[in-house]
Amino acid sequence: MNNEKSSYIQKQKLKISMEIKDVNNKLLEVSIQSGTTSPEYEQLSEKLTLLLKEETLFNQMDNYVEELFKIYMQRGIQHHETIKISEKLDEIIIQYQKLKLIN
């Protein structure tokens, strides 16, 4: 299961990185062709901002999952540290889901 998680995480990180690169390239093209005040440039700029937030939240989720697994293995599922990390992870997941609804 850990390999499956790792594979999923790596795929998601690669997907987000590729999207960021693609939007950056389009943003550069539009800025050259239409300028930075065009509606298309503004739309792409907003999309890039959302993608960067998505990447940040996804990385935070990844870190909390790793920390949660480590604490769970050391102290058990009902330990207060496990619960605390689980709650933090829940908060990040909710933020991520809200962001995905905007996207």
MARFIGU-192987 format. One record per residue: residue in three letters; x, y, z of N, C-alpha, C, O in turn. Coordinates in steps of 0.05 Angstrom, whole numbers, plus 5000, padded with zeros to 4 digits. Layout:
# residues N
 type   nx   ny   nz  cax  cay  caz   cx   cy   cz   ox   oy   oz
  ALA    X    Y    Z    X    Y    Z    X    Y    Z    X    Y    Z
...
***
This chain:
# residues 103
 type   nx   ny   nz  cax  cay  caz   cx   cy   cz   ox   oy   oz
  MET 5016 4976 5000 5000 5000 5000 5017 5025 5000 5010 5045 4987
  ASN 5039 5024 5014 5057 5048 5015 5068 5054 4987 5070 5077 4979
  ASN 5074 5033 4971 5083 5037 4944 5061 5049 4926 5066 5066 4909
  GLU 5036 5040 4931 5014 5051 4916 5010 5080 4922 5006 5096 4904
  LYS 5012 5087 4947 5009 5115 4956 5031 5132 4944 5026 5153 4933
  SER 5055 5122 4945 5078 5136 4934 5075 5140 4904 5081 5161 4894
  SER 5066 5120 4890 5062 5121 4862 5040 5142 4855 5043 5158 4836
  TYR 5019 5142 4870 4997 5161 4866 5007 5189 4871 5001 5207 4855
  ILE 5021 5193 4892 5032 5219 4899 5051 5229 4877 5049 5253 4869
  GLN 5068 5212 4868 5087 5220 4847 5072 5228 4821 5080 5247 4808
  LYS 5052 5213 4815 5036 5219 4791 5022 5246 4793 5021 5262 4774
  GLN 5010 5251 4817 4996 5276 4821 5016 5300 4820 5010 5321 4808
  LYS 5039 5297 4833 5059 5318 4833 5068 5323 4804 5072 5347 4796
  LEU 5073 5302 4789 5081 5306 4761 5059 5319 4745 5065 5337 4728
  LYS 5035 5311 4749 5012 5323 4734 5010 5353 4740 5007 5369 4722
  ILE 5012 5360 4765 5009 5389 4773 5033 5404 4762 5029 5426 4751
  SER 5057 5393 4763 5081 5407 4753 5078 5411 4723 5086 5432 4712
  MET 5068 5391 4709 5065 5394 4680 5044 5415 4673 5047 5431 4654
  GLU 5022 5416 4688 5002 5437 4684 5013 5465 4689 5008 5483 4674
  ILE 5029 5467 4710 5041 5493 4716 5059 5502 4694 5059 5525 4685
  LYS 5075 5483 4684 5094 5489 4662 5078 5498 4637 5085 5517 4623
  ASP 5057 5483 4631 5040 5489 4607 5028 5517 4609 5028 5532 4590
  VAL 5016 5523 4632 5004 5549 4636 5024 5571 4635 5019 5592 4623
  ASN 5048 5567 4646 5069 5586 4645 5077 5592 4616 5081 5615 4608
  ASN 5079 5571 4600 5086 5574 4572 5065 5590 4557 5071 5608 4541
  LYS 5040 5583 4562 5017 5597 4549 5017 5626 4557 5011 5644 4541
  LEU 5022 5631 4583 5023 5658 4594 5044 5675 4580 5039 5698 4573
  LEU 5067 5663 4575 5088 5677 4561 5080 5684 4533 5084 5706 4523
  GLU 5068 5664 4519 5060 5668 4491 5039 5691 4490 5041 5708 4473
  VAL 5019 5690 4508 4998 5710 4507 5009 5738 4514 5001 5757 4502
  SER 5028 5739 4532 5039 5765 4540 5054 5777 4516 5054 5801 4512
  ILE 5067 5760 4500 5082 5770 4476 5062 5779 4455 5065 5800 4442
  GLN 5041 5763 4450 5022 5768 4429 5001 5790 4436 4995 5807 4419
  SER 4991 5789 4460 4968 5806 4467 4974 5826 4490 4958 5844 4494
  GLY 4996 5822 4504 5002 5839 4526 4991 5828 4552 4975 5809 4553
  THR 5000 5840 4574 4993 5830 4600 4966 5841 4611 4958 5835 4633
  THR 4953 5858 4594 4927 5868 4603 4904 5854 4588 4880 5861 4593
  SER 4910 5835 4571 4889 5822 4556 4873 5803 4575 4884 5793 4595
  PRO 4848 5799 4569 4831 5780 4585 4843 5752 4586 4841 5739 4607
  GLU 4854 5743 4564 4866 5716 4563 4889 5714 4582 4893 5694 4596
  TYR 4906 5735 4583 4929 5735 4601 4919 5735 4630 4930 5720 4647
  GLU 4899 5751 4637 4888 5751 4664 4876 5724 4672 4880 5715 4694
  GLN 4863 5712 4653 4851 5685 4658 4873 5664 4664 4871 5649 4682
  LEU 4893 5665 4647 4916 5646 4651 4931 5651 4677 4940 5633 4690
  SER 4933 5677 4683 4947 5684 4708 4931 5674 4733 4943 5664 4752
  GLU 4905 5676 4732 4888 5666 4754 4891 5635 4755 4892 5624 4777
  LYS 4891 5622 4732 4894 5593 4732 4921 5585 4744 4922 5566 4759
  LEU 4942 5599 4737 4968 5593 4748 4969 5596 4778 4980 5580 4792
  THR 4956 5617 4788 4954 5622 4817 4940 5598 4830 4950 5589 4851
  LEU 4918 5589 4819 4904 5566 4830 4921 5541 4830 4921 5525 4849
  LEU 4935 5537 4808 4952 5513 4805 4974 5513 4826 4981 5493 4838
  LEU 4986 5537 4831 5007 5539 4851 4996 5534 4879 5010 5522 4895
  LYS 4972 5543 4884 4959 5538 4910 4953 5508 4913 4958 5496 4934
  GLU 4944 5496 4891 4939 5467 4891 4964 5451 4896 4964 5432 4912
  GLU 4985 5459 4884 5011 5446 4888 5020 5448 4917 5029 5428 4929
  THR 5017 5472 4929 5025 5476 4957 5008 5459 4975 5019 5446 4993
  LEU 4982 5459 4971 4964 5443 4988 4970 5413 4985 4969 5398 5005
  PHE 4974 5404 4961 4980 5376 4956 5006 5368 4970 5008 5346 4982
  ASN 5026 5385 4969 5051 5379 4983 5047 5378 5013 5059 5361 5027
  GLN 5030 5396 5024 5024 5395 5052 5010 5370 5060 5016 5357 5080
  MET 4991 5361 5043 4977 5336 5048 4997 5313 5049 4996 5296 5067
  ASP 5014 5313 5030 5034 5291 5028 5051 5291 5053 5056 5269 5064
  ASN 5060 5314 5063 5076 5315 5087 5060 5305 5112 5071 5290 5128
  TYR 5035 5314 5114 5019 5305 5137 5013 5275 5136 5013 5262 5157
  VAL 5009 5264 5112 5004 5235 5110 5029 5220 5119 5027 5200 5134
  GLU 5052 5229 5111 5077 5216 5120 5080 5218 5150 5087 5198 5163
  GLU 5075 5241 5161 5078 5245 5190 5057 5229 5205 5063 5217 5226
  LEU 5032 5228 5195 5011 5213 5207 5018 5183 5208 5014 5170 5228
  PHE 5028 5173 5186 5035 5145 5185 5057 5138 5205 5056 5118 5219
  LYS 5077 5155 5207 5099 5151 5225 5089 5151 5254 5097 5133 5270
  ILE 5073 5171 5261 5063 5173 5289 5044 5150 5295 5045 5138 5317
  TYR 5027 5143 5276 5009 5120 5279 5024 5094 5285 5017 5079 5303
  MET 5045 5090 5270 5061 5065 5274 5076 5065 5301 5079 5044 5313
  GLN 5084 5088 5310 5098 5090 5336 5079 5090 5360 5085 5077 5380
  ARG 5057 5104 5358 5041 5109 5382 5012 5098 5380 4998 5096 5401
  GLY 5003 5090 5357 4976 5079 5355 4956 5099 5345 4961 5123 5344
  ILE 4933 5089 5338 4912 5106 5325 4898 5125 5344 4888 5145 5336
  GLN 4897 5119 5370 4883 5135 5389 4900 5155 5404 4891 5169 5422
  HIS 4926 5155 5398 4944 5173 5412 4937 5202 5404 4930 5207 5381
  HIS 4940 5220 5423 4932 5248 5418 4948 5261 5395 4937 5278 5381
  GLU 4973 5253 5391 4989 5264 5369 4978 5254 5342 4977 5269 5323
  THR 4970 5229 5342 4958 5218 5317 4933 5233 5310 4928 5240 5287
  ILE 4916 5237 5330 4891 5251 5325 4896 5280 5316 4883 5290 5299
  LYS 4916 5293 5329 4922 5321 5322 4931 5323 5293 4922 5341 5278
  ILE 4949 5306 5285 4959 5306 5257 4936 5299 5238 4934 5311 5216
  SER 4919 5281 5245 4896 5273 5229 4878 5297 5225 4867 5301 5203
  GLU 4873 5312 5246 4856 5336 5243 4869 5357 5225 4855 5370 5210
  LYS 4895 5361 5227 4909 5380 5210 4907 5371 5181 4902 5387 5163
  LEU 4910 5345 5177 4907 5334 5150 4879 5338 5139 4876 5346 5116
  ASP 4859 5334 5156 4831 5339 5147 4828 5368 5138 4814 5373 5118
  GLU 4839 5387 5153 4837 5415 5146 4849 5421 5119 4837 5435 5103
  ILE 4872 5409 5114 4886 5413 5088 4869 5401 5065 4867 5412 5044
  ILE 4858 5377 5070 4842 5363 5050 4817 5380 5044 4810 5383 5020
  ILE 4805 5392 5064 4782 5409 5059 4789 5434 5042 4775 5441 5024
  GLN 4812 5446 5049 4822 5469 5033 4827 5460 5004 4820 5475 4985
  TYR 4839 5437 5001 4845 5427 4974 4819 5421 4958 4817 5428 4935
  GLN 4799 5409 4971 4774 5404 4958 4760 5429 4950 4748 5431 4928
  LYS 4760 5450 4967 4748 5476 4960 4762 5488 4936 4749 5499 4918
  LEU 4789 5486 4936 4804 5497 4913 4797 5482 4887 4794 5494 4866
  LYS 4794 5456 4889 4787 5440 4865 4759 5447 4855 4753 5445 4831
  LEU 4741 5455 4873 4714 5464 4865 4715 5489 4849 4700 5494 4830
  ILE 4734 5507 4856 4738 5532 4842 4749 5527 4814 4741 5539 4794
  ASN 4767 5508 4813 4781 5501 4787 4762 5491 4767 4770 5484 4745
***
